[in-house]
């Protein structure tokens, strides 16, 4: 991606010629220059984030599988205890 450079002097001069106050022109050019310095996520950044999310989701799935098995075991234990209580008193 090509970077766009801002000629500060020419930009302020053009804004002043169009009738803008010098302080306003300088501030506007400063804001635009700051916006150009904002970093953008690259494809590699997105790929790394995607890989991280996939790893996290796999971990969550494993944890959920373990919790399901635990709930099943507790349920079976409760049913057995209830049957023993009912039939053996």
Phi and psi in degrees as a GROMACS rama.xvg file:
@    title "Ramachandran Plot"
@    xaxis  label "Phi"
@    yaxis  label "Psi"
@TYPE xy
-79.3571  136.736  UNK-2
-84.8753  140.495  UNK-3
-100.13  124.732  UNK-4
-100.803  150.398  UNK-5
-114.307  121.51  UNK-6
-84.4732  101.529  UNK-7
-60.7682  -45.9416  UNK-8
-60.7622  -47.7507  UNK-9
-66.3635  -35.7364  UNK-10
-66.245  -45.2502  UNK-11
-63.5816  -42.4572  UNK-12
-60.1532  -44.724  UNK-13
-65.3298  -39.5866  UNK-14
-67.7578  -39.5904  UNK-15
-65.2582  -39.5746  UNK-16
-65.4287  -27.7915  UNK-17
-82.9243  0.558921  UNK-18
107.55  4.9284  UNK-19
-84.0114  145.017  UNK-20
-62.1772  148.891  UNK-21
-61.9973  -42.7168  UNK-22
-64.1801  -41.0841  UNK-23
-64.8139  -42.2098  UNK-24
-62.3491  -44.3058  UNK-25
-62.866  -43.0742  UNK-26
-65.3919  -42.0753  UNK-27
-61.9842  -44.4331  UNK-28
-65.8293  -37.6145  UNK-29
-62.5625  -43.5858  UNK-30
-63.5972  -43.6451  UNK-31
-63.8518  -41.1213  UNK-32
-63.9065  -39.4979  UNK-33
-64.2835  -39.0669  UNK-34
-64.815  -30.0868  UNK-35
-69.3711  -23.1039  UNK-36
-87.3578  -0.75582  UNK-37
-69.7539  131.919  UNK-38
-79.7198  150.271  UNK-39
-116.222  141.735  UNK-40
-68.5955  132.159  UNK-41
-93.3427  171.178  UNK-42
-60.2559  -37.0248  UNK-43
-66.2848  -38.8477  UNK-44
-61.7232  -44.5674  UNK-45
-65.1243  -39.0229  UNK-46
-64.0425  -42.1951  UNK-47
-65.2473  -40.6344  UNK-48
-64.8396  -41.5371  UNK-49
-62.9749  -44.3152  UNK-50
-62.1032  -41.2105  UNK-51
-63.662  -42.7029  UNK-52
-64.9717  -39.6459  UNK-53
-62.3293  -41.664  UNK-54
-63.3873  -44.5236  UNK-55
-62.9637  -41.966  UNK-56
-65.5584  -38.2407  UNK-57
-63.5805  -40.1495  UNK-58
-64.2572  -42.55  UNK-59
-63.8017  -40.8393  UNK-60
-62.5146  -41.7713  UNK-61
-62.4699  -43.3877  UNK-62
-62.8504  -41.1718  UNK-63
-66.2014  -38.8457  UNK-64
-61.459  -42.188  UNK-65
-63.9466  -41.7268  UNK-66
-65.6216  -40.2597  UNK-67
-60.9902  -43.0966  UNK-68
-64.3415  -39.8313  UNK-69
-63.8284  -43.8655  UNK-70
-63.0304  -40.7408  UNK-71
-61.6875  -45.2599  UNK-72
-62.9274  -42.4669  UNK-73
-65.0174  -41.1307  UNK-74
-60.707  -44.0022  UNK-75
-63.6631  -41.4088  UNK-76
-63.0017  -39.3958  UNK-77
-66.5201  -41.9706  UNK-78
-63.7596  -44.3165  UNK-79
-61.5456  -44.3543  UNK-80
-63.2171  -39.5416  UNK-81
-66.5745  -41.9472  UNK-82
-64.248  -41.3451  UNK-83
-62.701  -41.0535  UNK-84
-65.8294  -40.5001  UNK-85
-69.6238  -47.2008  UNK-86
-90.121  -25.8908  UNK-87
-107.537  -10.302  UNK-88
